[in-house]
C-alpha cells in the first residue's frame, strides 16, 4: 500500500531524494510536529537498501534511532 504524505511533506521527501542522489546524504529541517518522521518512514519504505540514520532532536523521541545498512 505505501505511506501517503501531506503535500508539504511530499515536497520535502522529493527534495531529500534529490539530495541523496546528488550528495549521498540528505537532511530534513522542519519545525516540530510537521511530519519529519513520516518523511523518514517514506524514505525507508522506498529506499530500503540505503543506509538511513535518523536522529530526532525532540526529547520525546530521544530513544528513537533508525540505522539501516546495506
PyMOL Python script that loads the backbone (N, CA, C, O; Angstrom):
from pymol import cmd

cmd.read_pdbstr("""\
ATOM      1  N   UNK A   1       0.831  -1.188   0.000  1.00  0.00           N
ATOM      2  CA  UNK A   1       0.000   0.000   0.000  1.00  0.00           C
ATOM      3  C   UNK A   1       0.871   1.245   0.000  1.00  0.00           C
ATOM      4  O   UNK A   1       0.789   2.050  -0.928  1.00  0.00           O
ATOM      5  N   UNK A   2       1.679   1.417   0.988  1.00  0.00           N
ATOM      6  CA  UNK A   2       2.580   2.566   0.996  1.00  0.00           C
ATOM      7  C   UNK A   2       2.083   3.704   1.858  1.00  0.00           C
ATOM      8  O   UNK A   2       0.887   3.860   2.101  1.00  0.00           O
ATOM      9  N   UNK A   3       3.020   4.476   2.302  1.00  0.00           N
ATOM     10  CA  UNK A   3       2.743   5.624   3.158  1.00  0.00           C
ATOM     11  C   UNK A   3       2.421   6.837   2.296  1.00  0.00           C
ATOM     12  O   UNK A   3       3.173   7.163   1.377  1.00  0.00           O
ATOM     13  N   UNK A   4       1.318   7.501   2.584  1.00  0.00           N
ATOM     14  CA  UNK A   4       0.937   8.716   1.883  1.00  0.00           C
ATOM     15  C   UNK A   4       1.361   9.919   2.704  1.00  0.00           C
ATOM     16  O   UNK A   4       1.190   9.938   3.923  1.00  0.00           O
ATOM     17  N   UNK A   5       1.916  10.923   2.037  1.00  0.00           N
ATOM     18  CA  UNK A   5       2.392  12.126   2.708  1.00  0.00           C
ATOM     19  C   UNK A   5       1.517  13.322   2.375  1.00  0.00           C
ATOM     20  O   UNK A   5       0.909  13.384   1.307  1.00  0.00           O
ATOM     21  N   UNK A   6       1.460  14.274   3.305  1.00  0.00           N
ATOM     22  CA  UNK A   6       0.825  15.556   3.014  1.00  0.00           C
ATOM     23  C   UNK A   6       1.668  16.271   1.960  1.00  0.00           C
ATOM     24  O   UNK A   6       2.840  15.950   1.764  1.00  0.00           O
ATOM     25  N   UNK A   7       1.059  17.236   1.293  1.00  0.00           N
ATOM     26  CA  UNK A   7       1.730  17.935   0.194  1.00  0.00           C
ATOM     27  C   UNK A   7       3.071  18.546   0.618  1.00  0.00           C
ATOM     28  O   UNK A   7       4.060  18.425  -0.104  1.00  0.00           O
ATOM     29  N   UNK A   8       3.111  19.202   1.785  1.00  0.00           N
ATOM     30  CA  UNK A   8       4.368  19.838   2.208  1.00  0.00           C
ATOM     31  C   UNK A   8       5.436  18.784   2.528  1.00  0.00           C
ATOM     32  O   UNK A   8       6.628  19.035   2.350  1.00  0.00           O
ATOM     33  N   UNK A   9       5.014  17.617   2.994  1.00  0.00           N
ATOM     34  CA  UNK A   9       5.973  16.554   3.264  1.00  0.00           C
ATOM     35  C   UNK A   9       6.419  15.853   1.985  1.00  0.00           C
ATOM     36  O   UNK A   9       7.565  15.414   1.884  1.00  0.00           O
ATOM     37  N   UNK A  10       5.540  15.750   1.030  1.00  0.00           N
ATOM     38  CA  UNK A  10       5.895  15.167  -0.263  1.00  0.00           C
ATOM     39  C   UNK A  10       6.983  16.007  -0.934  1.00  0.00           C
ATOM     40  O   UNK A  10       7.919  15.473  -1.530  1.00  0.00           O
ATOM     41  N   UNK A  11       6.843  17.321  -0.828  1.00  0.00           N
ATOM     42  CA  UNK A  11       7.850  18.237  -1.390  1.00  0.00           C
ATOM     43  C   UNK A  11       9.201  18.023  -0.696  1.00  0.00           C
ATOM     44  O   UNK A  11      10.235  17.960  -1.361  1.00  0.00           O
ATOM     45  N   UNK A  12       9.196  17.913   0.625  1.00  0.00           N
ATOM     46  CA  UNK A  12      10.427  17.680   1.383  1.00  0.00           C
ATOM     47  C   UNK A  12      11.007  16.304   1.066  1.00  0.00           C
ATOM     48  O   UNK A  12      12.224  16.154   0.963  1.00  0.00           O
ATOM     49  N   UNK A  13      10.151  15.304   0.911  1.00  0.00           N
ATOM     50  CA  UNK A  13      10.587  13.960   0.557  1.00  0.00           C
ATOM     51  C   UNK A  13      11.319  13.967  -0.779  1.00  0.00           C
ATOM     52  O   UNK A  13      12.409  13.407  -0.897  1.00  0.00           O
ATOM     53  N   UNK A  14      10.723  14.599  -1.782  1.00  0.00           N
ATOM     54  CA  UNK A  14      11.348  14.668  -3.106  1.00  0.00           C
ATOM     55  C   UNK A  14      12.681  15.404  -3.044  1.00  0.00           C
ATOM     56  O   UNK A  14      13.633  15.031  -3.729  1.00  0.00           O
ATOM     57  N   UNK A  15      12.747  16.442  -2.227  1.00  0.00           N
ATOM     58  CA  UNK A  15      13.992  17.176  -2.043  1.00  0.00           C
ATOM     59  C   UNK A  15      15.051  16.290  -1.388  1.00  0.00           C
ATOM     60  O   UNK A  15      16.216  16.317  -1.783  1.00  0.00           O
ATOM     61  N   UNK A  16      14.647  15.509  -0.390  1.00  0.00           N
ATOM     62  CA  UNK A  16      15.575  14.603   0.278  1.00  0.00           C
ATOM     63  C   UNK A  16      16.078  13.537  -0.685  1.00  0.00           C
ATOM     64  O   UNK A  16      17.258  13.190  -0.656  1.00  0.00           O
ATOM     65  N   UNK A  17      15.211  13.017  -1.531  1.00  0.00           N
ATOM     66  CA  UNK A  17      15.613  12.020  -2.519  1.00  0.00           C
ATOM     67  C   UNK A  17      16.640  12.625  -3.479  1.00  0.00           C
ATOM     68  O   UNK A  17      17.636  11.985  -3.815  1.00  0.00           O
ATOM     69  N   UNK A  18      16.391  13.859  -3.917  1.00  0.00           N
ATOM     70  CA  UNK A  18      17.332  14.532  -4.820  1.00  0.00           C
ATOM     71  C   UNK A  18      18.682  14.744  -4.136  1.00  0.00           C
ATOM     72  O   UNK A  18      19.729  14.562  -4.757  1.00  0.00           O
ATOM     73  N   UNK A  19      18.660  15.127  -2.855  1.00  0.00           N
ATOM     74  CA  UNK A  19      19.907  15.303  -2.106  1.00  0.00           C
ATOM     75  C   UNK A  19      20.651  13.978  -1.980  1.00  0.00           C
ATOM     76  O   UNK A  19      21.873  13.934  -2.120  1.00  0.00           O
ATOM     77  N   UNK A  20      19.920  12.905  -1.718  1.00  0.00           N
ATOM     78  CA  UNK A  20      20.544  11.588  -1.593  1.00  0.00           C
ATOM     79  C   UNK A  20      21.206  11.174  -2.905  1.00  0.00           C
ATOM     80  O   UNK A  20      22.296  10.602  -2.904  1.00  0.00           O
ATOM     81  N   UNK A  21      20.546  11.462  -4.014  1.00  0.00           N
ATOM     82  CA  UNK A  21      21.098  11.107  -5.315  1.00  0.00           C
ATOM     83  C   UNK A  21      22.333  11.956  -5.646  1.00  0.00           C
ATOM     84  O   UNK A  21      23.307  11.452  -6.205  1.00  0.00           O
ATOM     85  N   UNK A  22      22.284  13.230  -5.300  1.00  0.00           N
ATOM     86  CA  UNK A  22      23.382  14.131  -5.638  1.00  0.00           C
ATOM     87  C   UNK A  22      24.565  14.020  -4.676  1.00  0.00           C
ATOM     88  O   UNK A  22      25.718  13.996  -5.106  1.00  0.00           O
ATOM     89  N   UNK A  23      24.274  13.954  -3.363  1.00  0.00           N
ATOM     90  CA  UNK A  23      25.335  14.012  -2.359  1.00  0.00           C
ATOM     91  C   UNK A  23      25.534  12.712  -1.578  1.00  0.00           C
ATOM     92  O   UNK A  23      26.509  12.568  -0.841  1.00  0.00           O
ATOM     93  N   UNK A  24      24.611  11.774  -1.744  1.00  0.00           N
ATOM     94  CA  UNK A  24      24.701  10.531  -0.991  1.00  0.00           C
ATOM     95  C   UNK A  24      24.184  10.658   0.426  1.00  0.00           C
ATOM     96  O   UNK A  24      24.319   9.728   1.221  1.00  0.00           O
ATOM     97  N   UNK A  25      23.596  11.791   0.752  1.00  0.00           N
ATOM     98  CA  UNK A  25      23.027  12.028   2.078  1.00  0.00           C
ATOM     99  C   UNK A  25      22.006  13.150   1.973  1.00  0.00           C
ATOM    100  O   UNK A  25      21.983  13.903   1.000  1.00  0.00           O
ATOM    101  N   UNK A  26      21.168  13.245   2.985  1.00  0.00           N
ATOM    102  CA  UNK A  26      20.135  14.279   2.994  1.00  0.00           C
ATOM    103  C   UNK A  26      19.793  14.635   4.428  1.00  0.00           C
ATOM    104  O   UNK A  26      20.004  13.848   5.351  1.00  0.00           O
ATOM    105  N   UNK A  27      19.270  15.817   4.593  1.00  0.00           N
ATOM    106  CA  UNK A  27      18.778  16.240   5.895  1.00  0.00           C
ATOM    107  C   UNK A  27      17.433  16.927   5.709  1.00  0.00           C
ATOM    108  O   UNK A  27      17.178  17.550   4.679  1.00  0.00           O
ATOM    109  N   UNK A  28      16.586  16.806   6.707  1.00  0.00           N
ATOM    110  CA  UNK A  28      15.272  17.444   6.673  1.00  0.00           C
ATOM    111  C   UNK A  28      15.165  18.316   7.920  1.00  0.00           C
ATOM    112  O   UNK A  28      15.192  17.817   9.045  1.00  0.00           O
ATOM    113  N   UNK A  29      15.045  19.603   7.707  1.00  0.00           N
ATOM    114  CA  UNK A  29      14.939  20.536   8.824  1.00  0.00           C
ATOM    115  C   UNK A  29      13.566  21.191   8.745  1.00  0.00           C
ATOM    116  O   UNK A  29      13.331  22.083   7.930  1.00  0.00           O
ATOM    117  N   UNK A  30      12.676  20.736   9.598  1.00  0.00           N
ATOM    118  CA  UNK A  30      11.308  21.262   9.676  1.00  0.00           C
ATOM    119  C   UNK A  30      10.965  21.493  11.143  1.00  0.00           C
ATOM    120  O   UNK A  30      11.568  20.879  12.024  1.00  0.00           O
ATOM    121  N   UNK A  31      10.012  22.365  11.410  1.00  0.00           N
ATOM    122  CA  UNK A  31       9.593  22.583  12.798  1.00  0.00           C
ATOM    123  C   UNK A  31       8.980  21.324  13.418  1.00  0.00           C
ATOM    124  O   UNK A  31       8.526  20.428  12.707  1.00  0.00           O
ATOM    125  N   UNK A  32       8.974  21.272  14.719  1.00  0.00           N
ATOM    126  CA  UNK A  32       8.381  20.164  15.458  1.00  0.00           C
ATOM    127  C   UNK A  32       6.919  19.984  15.062  1.00  0.00           C
ATOM    128  O   UNK A  32       6.167  20.953  14.953  1.00  0.00           O
ATOM    129  N   UNK A  33       6.533  18.740  14.852  1.00  0.00           N
ATOM    130  CA  UNK A  33       5.136  18.426  14.570  1.00  0.00           C
ATOM    131  C   UNK A  33       4.719  18.538  13.125  1.00  0.00           C
ATOM    132  O   UNK A  33       3.526  18.481  12.828  1.00  0.00           O
ATOM    133  N   UNK A  34       5.674  18.698  12.207  1.00  0.00           N
ATOM    134  CA  UNK A  34       5.302  18.872  10.799  1.00  0.00           C
ATOM    135  C   UNK A  34       5.464  17.615   9.960  1.00  0.00           C
ATOM    136  O   UNK A  34       5.183  17.635   8.762  1.00  0.00           O
ATOM    137  N   UNK A  35       5.917  16.506  10.575  1.00  0.00           N
ATOM    138  CA  UNK A  35       5.938  15.242   9.859  1.00  0.00           C
ATOM    139  C   UNK A  35       7.291  14.743   9.399  1.00  0.00           C
ATOM    140  O   UNK A  35       7.361  13.961   8.451  1.00  0.00           O
ATOM    141  N   UNK A  36       8.365  15.169  10.039  1.00  0.00           N
ATOM    142  CA  UNK A  36       9.694  14.682   9.644  1.00  0.00           C
ATOM    143  C   UNK A  36       9.795  13.164   9.754  1.00  0.00           C
ATOM    144  O   UNK A  36      10.409  12.518   8.905  1.00  0.00           O
ATOM    145  N   UNK A  37       9.205  12.604  10.778  1.00  0.00           N
ATOM    146  CA  UNK A  37       9.235  11.148  10.943  1.00  0.00           C
ATOM    147  C   UNK A  37       8.534  10.457   9.787  1.00  0.00           C
ATOM    148  O   UNK A  37       9.013   9.431   9.304  1.00  0.00           O
ATOM    149  N   UNK A  38       7.418  10.994   9.335  1.00  0.00           N
ATOM    150  CA  UNK A  38       6.696  10.395   8.214  1.00  0.00           C
ATOM    151  C   UNK A  38       7.549  10.433   6.947  1.00  0.00           C
ATOM    152  O   UNK A  38       7.554   9.481   6.167  1.00  0.00           O
ATOM    153  N   UNK A  39       8.264  11.530   6.748  1.00  0.00           N
ATOM    154  CA  UNK A  39       9.149  11.634   5.588  1.00  0.00           C
ATOM    155  C   UNK A  39      10.239  10.571   5.686  1.00  0.00           C
ATOM    156  O   UNK A  39      10.564   9.912   4.698  1.00  0.00           O
ATOM    157  N   UNK A  40      10.797  10.412   6.877  1.00  0.00           N
ATOM    158  CA  UNK A  40      11.833   9.400   7.091  1.00  0.00           C
ATOM    159  C   UNK A  40      11.295   8.002   6.822  1.00  0.00           C
ATOM    160  O   UNK A  40      11.961   7.192   6.177  1.00  0.00           O
ATOM    161  N   UNK A  41      10.097   7.716   7.312  1.00  0.00           N
ATOM    162  CA  UNK A  41       9.498   6.402   7.077  1.00  0.00           C
ATOM    163  C   UNK A  41       9.268   6.153   5.586  1.00  0.00           C
ATOM    164  O   UNK A  41       9.432   5.031   5.108  1.00  0.00           O
ATOM    165  N   UNK A  42       8.892   7.192   4.864  1.00  0.00           N
ATOM    166  CA  UNK A  42       8.708   7.069   3.408  1.00  0.00           C
ATOM    167  C   UNK A  42      10.049   6.790   2.734  1.00  0.00           C
ATOM    168  O   UNK A  42      10.125   5.976   1.815  1.00  0.00           O
ATOM    169  N   UNK A  43      11.110   7.467   3.191  1.00  0.00           N
ATOM    170  CA  UNK A  43      12.439   7.212   2.645  1.00  0.00           C
ATOM    171  C   UNK A  43      12.858   5.767   2.899  1.00  0.00           C
ATOM    172  O   UNK A  43      13.425   5.114   2.023  1.00  0.00           O
ATOM    173  N   UNK A  44      12.580   5.279   4.090  1.00  0.00           N
ATOM    174  CA  UNK A  44      12.901   3.888   4.421  1.00  0.00           C
ATOM    175  C   UNK A  44      12.102   2.941   3.537  1.00  0.00           C
ATOM    176  O   UNK A  44      12.632   1.951   3.032  1.00  0.00           O
ATOM    177  N   UNK A  45      10.827   3.252   3.357  1.00  0.00           N
ATOM    178  CA  UNK A  45       9.950   2.408   2.552  1.00  0.00           C
ATOM    179  C   UNK A  45      10.426   2.314   1.102  1.00  0.00           C
ATOM    180  O   UNK A  45      10.399   1.238   0.504  1.00  0.00           O
ATOM    181  N   UNK A  46      10.858   3.431   0.546  1.00  0.00           N
ATOM    182  CA  UNK A  46      11.211   3.466  -0.872  1.00  0.00           C
ATOM    183  C   UNK A  46      12.700   3.257  -1.136  1.00  0.00           C
ATOM    184  O   UNK A  46      13.093   3.006  -2.275  1.00  0.00           O
ATOM    185  N   UNK A  47      13.529   3.357  -0.105  1.00  0.00           N
ATOM    186  CA  UNK A  47      14.980   3.182  -0.257  1.00  0.00           C
ATOM    187  C   UNK A  47      15.473   2.191   0.791  1.00  0.00           C
ATOM    188  O   UNK A  47      16.408   2.476   1.539  1.00  0.00           O
ATOM    189  N   UNK A  48      14.847   1.051   0.835  1.00  0.00           N
ATOM    190  CA  UNK A  48      15.122   0.077   1.894  1.00  0.00           C
ATOM    191  C   UNK A  48      16.543  -0.482   1.842  1.00  0.00           C
ATOM    192  O   UNK A  48      16.990  -1.086   2.817  1.00  0.00           O
ATOM    193  N   UNK A  49      17.257  -0.301   0.749  1.00  0.00           N
ATOM    194  CA  UNK A  49      18.639  -0.761   0.677  1.00  0.00           C
ATOM    195  C   UNK A  49      19.634   0.327   1.083  1.00  0.00           C
ATOM    196  O   UNK A  49      20.831   0.062   1.195  1.00  0.00           O
ATOM    197  N   UNK A  50      19.156   1.520   1.299  1.00  0.00           N
ATOM    198  CA  UNK A  50      20.035   2.647   1.664  1.00  0.00           C
ATOM    199  C   UNK A  50      20.376   2.604   3.151  1.00  0.00           C
ATOM    200  O   UNK A  50      19.696   1.957   3.947  1.00  0.00           O
ATOM    201  N   UNK A  51      21.432   3.301   3.496  1.00  0.00           N
ATOM    202  CA  UNK A  51      21.782   3.473   4.902  1.00  0.00           C
ATOM    203  C   UNK A  51      21.060   4.726   5.379  1.00  0.00           C
ATOM    204  O   UNK A  51      21.290   5.819   4.863  1.00  0.00           O
ATOM    205  N   UNK A  52      20.192   4.562   6.362  1.00  0.00           N
ATOM    206  CA  UNK A  52      19.410   5.688   6.861  1.00  0.00           C
ATOM    207  C   UNK A  52      19.633   5.804   8.358  1.00  0.00           C
ATOM    208  O   UNK A  52      19.392   4.859   9.109  1.00  0.00           O
ATOM    209  N   UNK A  53      20.091   6.960   8.778  1.00  0.00           N
ATOM    210  CA  UNK A  53      20.313   7.236  10.190  1.00  0.00           C
ATOM    211  C   UNK A  53      19.358   8.353  10.575  1.00  0.00           C
ATOM    212  O   UNK A  53      19.395   9.435   9.991  1.00  0.00           O
ATOM    213  N   UNK A  54      18.517   8.097  11.541  1.00  0.00           N
ATOM    214  CA  UNK A  54      17.510   9.060  11.971  1.00  0.00           C
ATOM    215  C   UNK A  54      17.848   9.523  13.379  1.00  0.00           C
ATOM    216  O   UNK A  54      17.854   8.726  14.317  1.00  0.00           O
ATOM    217  N   UNK A  55      18.128  10.807  13.522  1.00  0.00           N
ATOM    218  CA  UNK A  55      18.493  11.375  14.814  1.00  0.00           C
ATOM    219  C   UNK A  55      17.507  12.471  15.196  1.00  0.00           C
ATOM    220  O   UNK A  55      17.719  13.631  14.841  1.00  0.00           O
ATOM    221  N   UNK A  56      16.454  12.141  15.896  1.00  0.00           N
ATOM    222  CA  UNK A  56      15.488  13.163  16.311  1.00  0.00           C
ATOM    223  C   UNK A  56      16.068  14.029  17.426  1.00  0.00           C
ATOM    224  O   UNK A  56      16.862  13.563  18.244  1.00  0.00           O
ATOM    225  N   UNK A  57      15.661  15.285  17.443  1.00  0.00           N
ATOM    226  CA  UNK A  57      16.159  16.185  18.477  1.00  0.00           C
ATOM    227  C   UNK A  57      15.125  16.437  19.575  1.00  0.00           C
ATOM    228  O   UNK A  57      15.435  17.068  20.585  1.00  0.00           O
ATOM    229  N   UNK A  58      13.931  15.960  19.386  1.00  0.00           N
ATOM    230  CA  UNK A  58      12.872  16.160  20.365  1.00  0.00           C
ATOM    231  C   UNK A  58      13.066  15.194  21.530  1.00  0.00           C
ATOM    232  O   UNK A  58      13.341  14.015  21.305  1.00  0.00           O
ATOM    233  N   UNK A  59      12.933  15.655  22.741  1.00  0.00           N
ATOM    234  CA  UNK A  59      13.151  14.842  23.938  1.00  0.00           C
ATOM    235  C   UNK A  59      12.269  13.596  23.947  1.00  0.00           C
ATOM    236  O   UNK A  59      12.714  12.525  24.359  1.00  0.00           O
ATOM    237  N   UNK A  60      11.023  13.730  23.496  1.00  0.00           N
ATOM    238  CA  UNK A  60      10.086  12.614  23.497  1.00  0.00           C
ATOM    239  C   UNK A  60      10.589  11.459  22.625  1.00  0.00           C
ATOM    240  O   UNK A  60      10.374  10.291  22.948  1.00  0.00           O
ATOM    241  N   UNK A  61      11.251  11.793  21.531  1.00  0.00           N
ATOM    242  CA  UNK A  61      11.720  10.775  20.595  1.00  0.00           C
ATOM    243  C   UNK A  61      13.195  10.443  20.793  1.00  0.00           C
ATOM    244  O   UNK A  61      13.817   9.834  19.922  1.00  0.00           O
ATOM    245  N   UNK A  62      13.743  10.829  21.901  1.00  0.00           N
ATOM    246  CA  UNK A  62      15.172  10.693  22.146  1.00  0.00           C
ATOM    247  C   UNK A  62      15.701   9.278  21.888  1.00  0.00           C
ATOM    248  O   UNK A  62      16.806   9.120  21.369  1.00  0.00           O
ATOM    249  N   UNK A  63      14.944   8.278  22.234  1.00  0.00           N
ATOM    250  CA  UNK A  63      15.410   6.903  22.071  1.00  0.00           C
ATOM    251  C   UNK A  63      15.097   6.334  20.693  1.00  0.00           C
ATOM    252  O   UNK A  63      15.407   5.176  20.415  1.00  0.00           O
ATOM    253  N   UNK A  64      14.500   7.123  19.852  1.00  0.00           N
ATOM    254  CA  UNK A  64      14.093   6.649  18.539  1.00  0.00           C
ATOM    255  C   UNK A  64      15.223   6.912  17.533  1.00  0.00           C
ATOM    256  O   UNK A  64      15.425   8.043  17.091  1.00  0.00           O
ATOM    257  N   UNK A  65      15.927   5.882  17.194  1.00  0.00           N
ATOM    258  CA  UNK A  65      17.050   5.983  16.275  1.00  0.00           C
ATOM    259  C   UNK A  65      16.928   4.864  15.253  1.00  0.00           C
ATOM    260  O   UNK A  65      16.795   3.693  15.609  1.00  0.00           O
ATOM    261  N   UNK A  66      16.974   5.226  14.013  1.00  0.00           N
ATOM    262  CA  UNK A  66      16.890   4.226  12.958  1.00  0.00           C
ATOM    263  C   UNK A  66      18.191   4.244  12.187  1.00  0.00           C
ATOM    264  O   UNK A  66      18.632   5.296  11.724  1.00  0.00           O
ATOM    265  N   UNK A  67      18.795   3.105  12.051  1.00  0.00           N
ATOM    266  CA  UNK A  67      20.003   2.971  11.248  1.00  0.00           C
ATOM    267  C   UNK A  67      19.836   1.715  10.397  1.00  0.00           C
ATOM    268  O   UNK A  67      19.746   0.607  10.927  1.00  0.00           O
ATOM    269  N   UNK A  68      19.798   1.885   9.117  1.00  0.00           N
ATOM    270  CA  UNK A  68      19.637   0.754   8.212  1.00  0.00           C
ATOM    271  C   UNK A  68      20.908   0.649   7.372  1.00  0.00           C
ATOM    272  O   UNK A  68      21.369   1.648   6.821  1.00  0.00           O
ATOM    273  N   UNK A  69      21.461  -0.523   7.274  1.00  0.00           N
ATOM    274  CA  UNK A  69      22.666  -0.723   6.471  1.00  0.00           C
ATOM    275  C   UNK A  69      22.365  -1.601   5.282  1.00  0.00           C
ATOM    276  O   UNK A  69      21.391  -2.354   5.289  1.00  0.00           O
ATOM    277  N   UNK A  70      23.178  -1.511   4.283  1.00  0.00           N
ATOM    278  CA  UNK A  70      23.004  -2.313   3.070  1.00  0.00           C
ATOM    279  C   UNK A  70      23.272  -3.758   3.346  1.00  0.00           C
ATOM    280  O   UNK A  70      23.175  -4.588   2.441  1.00  0.00           O
TER     281      UNK A  70
END
""", "prot")
cmd.dss("prot")
cmd.show_as("cartoon", "prot")
cmd.util.cbc("prot")
cmd.orient("prot")
